[in-house]
Amino acid sequence: MAQNVTCQHHNNNILVHDTIMKIQPLSDRVLVEPAPAEEKTAGGIYIPDTAKEKPQKGTVVAVGPGKKDEPTTVKEGDEVLYGKYSGTEITVDGKDYLMMRESDILAIV
């Protein structure tokens, strides 16, 4: 099953076409599915796509095995908070994910 994978790190766009079955992070890396951006404010005003802020919360989808002397502390399904510019954006089959080091995760919610 071929899947299109698009990676975007900071402002560099990289398009990779590869055959993958499942993304398995290496070392202390974590794959996070970002929470959807807010569509409207608390007052009911709709926010246009260009003005939406990047979400800083998401769900852990996959976890690497950790470093040799440091196992990972997060697990699949954890809701986490991460830095605004953390990780590398990855798109698999039209779905956006972030690949980041476990140290980029600020807290488990």
Residue pairs with C-beta under 8 A, 6 or more apart in sequence:
1 19
1 21
2 17
2 18
2 19
3 18
3 19
3 20
3 92
3 93
4 17
4 91
4 92
4 93
5 16
5 17
5 18
5 20
5 90
5 91
5 92
6 13
6 14
6 15
6 16
6 90
6 91
7 14
7 15
7 16
7 88
7 89
7 90
7 91
8 14
8 88
8 89
8 90
8 91
9 88
9 89
10 85
20 92
22 62
23 31
23 61
23 62
23 90
23 92
23 97
23 99
24 62
24 64
25 31
25 62
25 63
25 64
25 99
26 64
26 65
27 64
27 65
27 66
27 67
28 64
28 66
28 67
28 70
28 72
28 101
28 102
28 103
29 64
29 99
29 100
29 101
29 102
30 60
30 62
30 63
30 64
30 72
30 74
30 80
30 99
30 100
30 101
30 102
30 105
31 60
31 61
31 62
31 63
31 90
31 97
31 98
31 99
32 58
32 59
32 60
32 61
32 80
32 82
32 87
32 97
32 98
32 99
32 100
32 105
33 58
33 59
33 61
33 95
33 96
33 97
33 98
34 54
34 55
34 57
34 58
34 96
34 97
34 98
35 55
35 57
35 58
35 59
36 55
37 47
37 52
37 53
37 54
37 55
38 47
38 52
38 53
39 46
39 47
40 46
40 47
41 47
54 84
54 85
56 81
56 82
56 83
56 84
57 79
57 80
57 81
57 82
57 109
58 79
58 80
58 82
58 98
59 77
59 78
59 79
59 80
60 74
60 75
60 76
60 77
60 78
60 79
60 80
61 76
61 97
62 76
63 72
63 74
63 75
63 76
63 102
64 72
65 71
65 72
66 72
66 102
72 102
73 102
74 80
74 102
74 105
74 108
78 108
79 108
79 109
80 105
80 106
80 107
80 108
80 109
81 105
81 106
81 107
81 109
82 98
82 100
82 104
82 105
82 106
83 104
83 106
86 98
86 100
86 104
86 105
87 98
87 99
87 100
87 104
88 98
88 99
88 100
89 96
89 97
89 98
90 96
90 97
90 98
90 99
91 97
